[in-house]
């Protein structure tokens, strides 16, 4: 569910800010010093900071649920309401760009007090009621704000606290099989049918001024997920288990302009030039 929520928030930002994934990255990684030190372009970080029950929406007692015919009733606990709290930050070399991004984010997230159905992914689309959100509310800021950044070993920066309230019904359980993006050998619960629907993306980065020359050490970024790899000595790169469909590959090399190319998965190897 949380992975589907991440994907839905990503789509909300891309569609309604709007953001171009080829220009601004959207990351859900922990924003520690190591992560921020690898950034090469403006980035929005949505860090899932806290998950807890919303006690204001808690229902006391039991519910009686009846079958389709309405003849048999069962006493069950009412569903829980769970607050997923994100700390959203903007990262750029220019502080004014960070502030522009933050204001755009605040305006967009305030515009949608409910997540729009058009951007819901996966199990999130199965929620039986609208999904409320809130942004920048004083009572939702972490009490240990400075301690958070100290634990991340990074500098304090402006944060938008974004809360999405999900419905969790323990009586229903899971409606879809568990799928993991990076399974270990022998790991149970991984849906191999999902793995078969994914494809490997691989290719080579070449010098645009001399196609016989390959580019080693170039950074290749999969825009939709934020995954990144460096090309080897012969300019080769690869991404395993990429979902099928249209993706955007971004190439960055020292002294060259950034190149973005849309490709389809599955497909033959790709030649990218910078």
C-alpha positions as CSV (number, residue, x, y, z in Angstrom):
1,X,0.0,0.0,0.0
2,X,2.8,2.5,0.9
3,X,4.6,1.8,-2.4
4,X,1.3,2.5,-4.2
5,X,0.9,5.7,-2.2
6,X,4.4,6.7,-3.3
7,X,3.6,6.1,-6.9
8,X,0.3,8.1,-6.6
9,X,2.1,11.0,-5.0
10,X,4.7,10.9,-7.7
11,X,1.9,11.0,-10.4
12,X,0.1,13.9,-8.5
13,X,3.3,16.0,-8.6
14,X,4.2,15.2,-12.2
15,X,0.6,16.0,-13.4
16,X,-0.4,18.9,-11.3
17,X,2.7,20.9,-10.3
18,X,3.6,20.1,-13.1
19,X,7.0,18.5,-13.1
20,X,9.0,17.1,-16.0
21,X,10.9,13.9,-14.7
22,X,13.6,14.7,-17.2
23,X,14.3,18.0,-15.4
24,X,13.3,17.4,-11.8
25,X,13.7,14.1,-10.0
26,X,11.2,12.8,-7.5
27,X,12.7,10.6,-4.8
28,X,11.3,8.7,-1.8
29,X,14.7,7.7,-0.4
30,X,15.9,8.7,3.0
31,X,17.4,12.2,2.6
32,X,20.7,11.6,4.5
33,X,24.0,13.2,3.6
34,X,25.1,10.3,1.4
35,X,21.9,10.6,-0.7
36,X,22.1,14.4,-1.1
37,X,25.8,14.2,-2.0
38,X,24.8,12.1,-5.1
39,X,22.3,14.6,-6.5
40,X,23.1,16.1,-9.9
41,X,19.9,18.1,-10.6
42,X,16.9,19.6,-8.8
43,X,15.1,17.0,-6.8
44,X,11.9,16.7,-4.7
45,X,12.3,14.3,-1.8
46,X,9.2,12.8,-0.2
47,X,10.4,11.0,2.9
48,X,7.9,8.7,4.7
49,X,8.7,9.8,8.2
50,X,5.9,8.4,10.4
51,X,3.0,6.0,10.3
52,X,0.4,5.9,13.1
53,X,-3.3,5.6,13.8
54,X,-5.4,8.8,13.6
55,X,-7.0,8.7,17.0
56,X,-9.4,11.6,16.1
57,X,-11.1,9.3,13.5
58,X,-11.0,6.2,15.7
59,X,-14.3,4.4,16.1
60,X,-15.1,2.8,19.5
61,X,-16.9,-0.5,19.7
62,X,-17.8,-3.1,17.1
63,X,-19.6,-3.1,13.8
64,X,-22.2,-5.6,12.6
65,X,-21.6,-6.6,9.0
66,X,-24.2,-8.7,7.1
67,X,-23.8,-11.0,4.1
68,X,-25.2,-10.1,0.7
69,X,-28.6,-11.5,1.5
70,X,-28.7,-9.5,4.8
71,X,-29.6,-12.6,6.8
72,X,-26.4,-13.3,8.7
73,X,-24.6,-10.6,10.7
74,X,-21.0,-10.8,12.0
75,X,-19.5,-8.6,14.7
76,X,-16.2,-7.1,13.6
77,X,-13.8,-4.4,14.7
78,X,-14.3,-1.1,12.7
79,X,-11.5,-0.2,10.3
80,X,-8.5,1.8,11.4
81,X,-7.6,5.2,10.0
82,X,-3.8,5.4,9.4
83,X,-1.9,8.6,8.9
84,X,1.1,8.3,6.6
85,X,3.3,11.4,7.2
86,X,5.8,12.6,4.6
87,X,8.4,15.2,5.1
88,X,8.8,16.9,1.6
89,X,11.9,18.9,0.8
90,X,13.3,20.5,-2.4
91,X,17.0,20.2,-3.3
92,X,18.9,22.3,-5.8
93,X,22.2,24.1,-6.1
94,X,20.3,27.4,-6.3
95,X,18.4,28.3,-3.1
96,X,15.9,30.4,-5.1
97,X,15.0,27.3,-7.1
98,X,14.4,25.3,-4.0
99,X,12.0,28.0,-2.7
100,X,10.2,28.1,-6.1
101,X,9.7,24.4,-6.0
102,X,8.5,24.4,-2.4
103,X,5.9,27.1,-3.1
104,X,4.6,25.2,-6.2
105,X,4.4,22.0,-4.1
106,X,2.6,23.7,-1.3
107,X,0.1,25.3,-3.7
108,X,-0.5,22.0,-5.5
109,X,-0.9,19.8,-2.4
110,X,-3.2,22.3,-0.8
111,X,-5.4,22.3,-3.9
112,X,-6.2,18.6,-3.3
113,X,-7.6,17.9,0.2
114,X,-8.6,14.5,-1.3
115,X,-6.3,12.4,-3.5
116,X,-7.8,12.5,-7.0
117,X,-9.0,9.2,-8.3
118,X,-7.1,9.7,-11.6
119,X,-3.7,9.4,-10.0
120,X,-4.4,6.4,-7.7
121,X,-2.1,3.4,-8.2
122,X,-2.5,-0.3,-7.3
123,X,-4.2,-1.1,-4.1
124,X,-4.8,2.5,-3.4
125,X,-7.6,2.5,-6.0
126,X,-9.3,-0.2,-3.8
127,X,-9.8,2.2,-0.8
128,X,-13.6,2.1,0.0
129,X,-13.8,5.8,0.7
130,X,-12.0,9.1,-0.4
131,X,-8.5,9.5,0.8
132,X,-8.1,12.8,2.7
133,X,-4.8,14.7,2.9
134,X,-3.4,17.7,4.8
135,X,-0.4,19.9,4.2
136,X,1.7,22.2,6.5
137,X,-0.5,21.9,9.6
138,X,1.2,23.1,12.8
139,X,0.1,20.1,14.9
140,X,1.6,17.6,12.4
141,X,5.2,18.9,12.5
142,X,7.6,16.5,14.3
143,X,8.4,17.6,17.8
144,X,12.0,16.6,17.3
145,X,12.5,18.5,14.1
146,X,16.2,19.3,14.7
147,X,16.9,15.7,16.0
148,X,15.5,14.3,12.7
149,X,18.1,16.1,10.6
150,X,20.8,15.3,13.1
151,X,20.0,11.6,12.7
152,X,20.1,12.0,9.0
153,X,23.5,13.7,9.3
154,X,22.3,16.5,7.1
155,X,21.6,20.2,7.3
156,X,18.2,21.5,8.5
157,X,16.1,22.8,5.6
158,X,12.5,23.9,5.0
159,X,10.1,21.0,5.1
160,X,6.4,20.6,4.1
161,X,4.7,18.1,6.3
162,X,2.2,16.1,4.2
163,X,-0.3,13.7,5.8
164,X,-2.3,11.1,3.8
165,X,-5.0,9.2,5.8
166,X,-5.6,5.6,4.7
167,X,-8.3,3.2,5.7
168,X,-6.9,-0.1,7.1
169,X,-9.4,-3.0,7.7
170,X,-7.7,-5.9,9.5
171,X,-10.7,-8.1,8.9
172,X,-10.3,-8.0,5.1
173,X,-6.6,-8.7,4.9
174,X,-4.7,-8.6,1.6
175,X,-6.5,-8.5,-1.7
176,X,-3.4,-8.8,-4.0
177,X,-0.3,-10.9,-4.0
178,X,2.9,-9.5,-2.6
179,X,5.4,-8.3,-5.2
180,X,8.9,-7.2,-4.5
181,X,11.1,-5.2,-6.9
182,X,14.4,-6.8,-5.8
183,X,13.8,-10.4,-4.6
184,X,16.5,-12.4,-2.9
185,X,17.1,-16.0,-3.8
186,X,14.6,-18.2,-2.0
187,X,12.5,-15.3,-0.8
188,X,8.9,-16.3,-0.4
189,X,6.0,-14.2,-1.4
190,X,7.5,-12.8,-4.6
191,X,5.1,-13.0,-7.5
192,X,7.1,-14.5,-10.4
193,X,4.4,-13.6,-12.9
194,X,5.2,-9.9,-12.1
195,X,8.9,-10.6,-12.7
196,X,8.1,-12.1,-16.1
197,X,6.1,-9.0,-17.0
198,X,9.3,-6.9,-16.3
199,X,12.2,-6.5,-18.6
200,X,15.8,-5.7,-18.5
201,X,17.0,-2.4,-19.9
202,X,20.5,-2.3,-21.1
203,X,22.6,-0.4,-23.6
204,X,25.7,1.6,-24.3
205,X,26.6,5.3,-24.1
206,X,28.6,6.7,-27.0
207,X,30.4,9.9,-27.8
208,X,28.1,12.0,-30.1
209,X,31.2,13.5,-31.8
210,X,32.7,10.0,-32.5
211,X,30.3,7.1,-32.4
212,X,33.1,4.6,-32.4
213,X,34.1,6.0,-29.0
214,X,32.1,4.9,-25.9
215,X,31.7,6.9,-22.7
216,X,32.8,5.2,-19.4
217,X,31.7,6.6,-16.1
218,X,28.6,8.3,-17.5
219,X,25.6,8.4,-15.2
220,X,22.4,6.9,-16.5
221,X,19.2,7.6,-14.6
222,X,15.8,5.8,-14.9
223,X,13.6,8.9,-14.5
224,X,10.4,7.0,-13.4
225,X,12.1,5.3,-10.4
226,X,15.2,7.4,-9.7
227,X,17.5,4.3,-10.1
228,X,20.9,5.2,-11.4
229,X,24.0,3.4,-12.7
230,X,27.4,4.3,-14.1
231,X,28.6,2.9,-17.4
232,X,31.5,0.5,-17.4
233,X,34.8,0.8,-19.2
234,X,33.1,-0.1,-22.5
235,X,30.1,2.3,-22.0
236,X,27.6,-0.4,-21.0
237,X,24.8,0.0,-18.5
238,X,21.8,-2.1,-17.4
239,X,18.7,-1.9,-15.2
240,X,17.1,-5.2,-14.1
241,X,13.4,-5.8,-13.7
242,X,12.0,-2.6,-15.2
243,X,8.2,-2.6,-15.7
244,X,7.1,-2.7,-19.3
245,X,6.0,0.4,-21.1
246,X,7.4,3.8,-21.8
247,X,10.4,4.9,-19.7
248,X,12.8,7.9,-19.8
249,X,16.6,7.4,-19.7
250,X,18.7,10.4,-18.7
251,X,22.4,10.4,-19.4
252,X,24.9,12.8,-17.7
253,X,28.6,12.9,-18.5
254,X,31.2,15.4,-17.4
255,X,31.6,18.3,-19.9
256,X,28.5,17.3,-21.9
257,X,24.9,18.5,-22.0
258,X,22.4,16.2,-20.3
259,X,20.5,13.9,-22.7
260,X,17.0,12.4,-22.1
261,X,15.5,9.7,-24.3
262,X,12.2,8.0,-24.1
263,X,12.3,4.2,-24.9
264,X,9.9,1.3,-24.7
265,X,10.3,-1.8,-22.5
266,X,10.9,-4.6,-23.7
267,X,13.1,-3.6,-26.6
268,X,16.6,-4.4,-28.0
269,X,19.7,-2.7,-26.5
270,X,19.8,1.1,-26.6
271,X,22.6,3.3,-28.0
272,X,22.6,6.7,-26.2
273,X,24.8,9.6,-27.3
274,X,26.1,12.5,-25.3
